[in-house]
Amino acid sequence: MGKGGNASVMHGRAEQRVPVEKPAFTVGTLRKAIPPHCFERSLLRSSAYLGLDLLAVATLYFVSTLFDQPAVPRWLAYGLLWPAYWFFQGAVGTGVWVIAHECGHQAFSKWQAVNDAVGLVLHSCLLVPYYSWKHSHRRHHSNTGSVDKDEVFVPTLKEADEFSIENTAPVRLLYIIITLTLGWPMYLVANVSGRPYDRWANHFDPYSPIFSKRERAEVAVSDLALVAVMGGLYSLAQSFGWLWLLKAYIIPYLIVNHWLVLITLLQHTHPDLPHYNSQEWDWLRGALATVDRSYSFLDVLFHHIADTHVTHHLFSTMPHYHAEEASKAIKPILGKYYKQDRRNVFAALWKDWDVCRVVSPDQAGHNVFWFQ
């Protein structure tokens, strides 16, 4: 897209874009508008949600043990029953992932030791390095919307070309498939889509540039926990067979990863969201450079991580079970600073993958960047 195209986009979307001027309200203003109980973290209530998730995981697994019985036709087992199990187990597993994520934000309870213990167990069972991701994710929340310091889904800074091979439907589809299947492990192992560092960065090396010196021991703890889980999975495969492990665990695990990448990508990718360089960025406007999206009935299984994401970025220690009420309280104050996308998420992914390839300022020398 040349300069003329940029001008057209700038004028065509001006009314829809999130404002970039410093808002009249403050974080304190928003906090006062939220009922005080929304900031209360209940270990009992959080544990109840986790217990329901784990009960659903166990129930789904138990039901799946009936699929390969001789009385069940193979076409029914593999054409309907197993795919249904994979879908719902992956969705429920994503909810478990979200609760572990809340542990990292200290939103599960008032006690950090409890939060970290629960988060370490849950994330490790989903092959996530809990402490490593907790630390990098905290930096993402501290630098959201910054083209210089944000930790993940950092856009490329350059003028969009008139034509790129990525504009073609087959290549776009290939990129999307790779991102939704391999994007999460690629980020953990090689920092793909992450903030650029002067040397190889990953979430497993305690000496990775992502982490500070005081965080190294916890990164090592995460690694040891993953080794223990992977050893357990290997033992299960030896006992029950690799095909069993594939059907019962690996495919749902891949679906969890799919939802994780899709949700987090779309939370920060929208043509109406700004990015800022260090000269212009501040925390509040960066936190507001996010978008709420609904995943229909899956919002409940996902503990509303996607449809209350703006609130989550403003108050990350708030438990998920208060986020809807808090969002309703602050939306009138946010006004045009609040962004919600009601499009089907897959339609939005397809469209925005094309129009949100790079960021650049509307005019040279400006410190606010827009997707092009």
MOBELTA-V377364 format. One record per residue. N is the residue number from 0. PSI is psi in whole degrees, 0 to 359 (none if undefined). BURIAL is # if it has 16 or more other C-alpha atoms within 10 Angstrom, else .. Layout:
# MOBELTA-V377364
N;PSI;BURIAL
N;PSI;BURIAL
This chain:
# MOBELTA-V377364
0;123;.
1;190;.
2;323;.
3;319;.
4;321;.
5;318;#
6;319;.
7;315;.
8;318;#
9;313;#
10;325;.
11;330;.
12;3;.
13;320;.
14;339;.
15;340;.
16;150;#
17;131;#
18;148;#
19;353;#
20;151;.
21;128;.
22;158;.
23;334;.
24;163;.
25;174;.
26;323;.
27;322;.
28;314;.
29;318;#
30;319;#
31;334;.
32;345;.
33;133;#
34;135;.
35;328;.
36;342;.
37;341;#
38;0;#
39;131;.
40;115;#
41;117;.
42;321;.
43;312;.
44;318;.
45;318;#
46;326;.
47;317;.
48;317;#
49;318;#
50;319;.
51;319;.
52;313;#
53;325;#
54;320;.
55;319;#
56;313;#
57;320;.
58;315;.
59;319;#
60;316;#
61;316;.
62;323;.
63;336;#
64;347;.
65;347;.
66;328;#
67;15;.
68;147;.
69;331;.
70;346;.
71;120;.
72;143;.
73;323;.
74;326;.
75;318;.
76;311;#
77;348;.
78;340;.
79;307;.
80;309;#
81;314;#
82;322;.
83;318;.
84;313;#
85;318;#
86;308;#
87;325;#
88;322;#
89;322;#
90;315;#
91;320;#
92;327;#
93;323;#
94;320;#
95;319;#
96;317;#
97;320;#
98;320;#
99;322;#
100;320;#
101;326;#
102;319;#
103;330;#
104;0;#
105;33;#
106;352;#
107;319;#
108;182;#
109;347;.
110;120;.
111;322;.
112;319;.
113;314;.
114;312;#
115;324;#
116;312;.
117;315;#
118;319;#
119;315;#
120;311;#
121;311;#
122;323;#
123;321;#
124;341;#
125;15;#
126;39;#
127;130;#
128;98;#
129;300;#
130;320;#
131;311;#
132;326;#
133;315;#
134;316;#
135;325;#
136;326;#
137;321;.
138;328;#
139;314;#
140;330;#
141;343;#
142;25;#
143;135;#
144;358;#
145;125;#
146;349;#
147;329;#
148;352;#
149;151;#
150;337;#
151;154;#
152;46;#
153;117;#
154;157;#
155;135;.
156;107;#
157;163;.
158;133;#
159;140;#
160;161;.
161;319;.
162;138;.
163;147;.
164;337;.
165;345;.
166;339;.
167;143;.
168;315;.
169;319;.
170;321;.
171;316;#
172;318;.
173;315;.
174;317;.
175;316;#
176;314;.
177;318;.
178;316;#
179;343;#
180;320;#
181;355;.
182;317;#
183;307;#
184;328;#
185;324;#
186;315;#
187;320;#
188;322;.
189;10;.
190;30;#
191;131;#
192;3;#
193;178;#
194;134;#
195;137;#
196;167;.
197;357;.
198;175;.
199;129;.
200;140;#
201;175;#
202;13;#
203;338;#
204;116;#
205;337;#
206;12;#
207;144;#
208;350;.
209;330;#
210;150;#
211;169;.
212;321;.
213;347;.
214;351;.
215;319;#
216;320;.
217;326;#
218;318;#
219;322;#
220;317;#
221;318;#
222;316;#
223;322;.
224;321;#
225;320;#
226;318;.
227;316;.
228;316;#
229;325;.
230;320;.
231;319;.
232;321;#
233;318;.
234;320;.
235;319;.
236;323;.
237;327;.
238;318;.
239;351;.
240;149;.
241;329;.
242;320;.
243;315;.
244;320;#
245;313;.
246;320;#
247;325;#
248;310;#
249;313;#
250;314;#
251;323;#
252;317;#
253;326;#
254;323;#
255;313;#
256;320;#
257;310;#
258;320;#
259;311;#
260;316;#
261;313;#
262;310;#
263;324;.
264;310;#
265;340;#
266;335;#
267;12;#
268;110;#
269;138;#
270;344;#
271;4;#
272;133;#
273;160;#
274;157;#
275;149;#
276;178;#
277;334;.
278;334;.
279;334;.
280;142;#
281;163;#
282;316;#
283;312;#
284;327;#
285;317;#
286;330;#
287;353;#
288;49;#
289;169;#
290;141;#
291;139;#
292;149;#
293;141;#
294;32;#
295;225;.
296;342;.
297;343;#
298;322;#
299;314;.
300;330;#
301;6;#
302;35;#
303;31;#
304;334;#
305;323;#
306;359;#
307;33;#
308;328;#
309;314;#
310;320;#
311;320;#
312;333;#
313;324;#
314;79;#
315;345;#
316;3;#
317;130;#
318;152;#
319;331;#
320;356;.
321;355;#
322;323;#
323;315;#
324;318;.
325;320;#
326;316;#
327;327;.
328;327;#
329;346;#
330;316;#
331;329;.
332;320;#
333;321;#
334;234;.
335;348;.
336;349;#
337;130;#
338;128;#
339;136;#
340;116;.
341;4;.
342;155;.
343;134;.
344;327;#
345;325;.
346;320;.
347;319;#
348;314;#
349;315;.
350;313;.
351;339;#
352;329;#
353;316;#
354;356;#
355;45;#
356;319;#
357;168;#
358;148;#
359;158;#
360;154;#
361;328;#
362;143;.
363;136;.
364;349;.
365;154;.
366;5;#
367;133;#
368;143;#
369;149;#
370;143;#
371;none;#
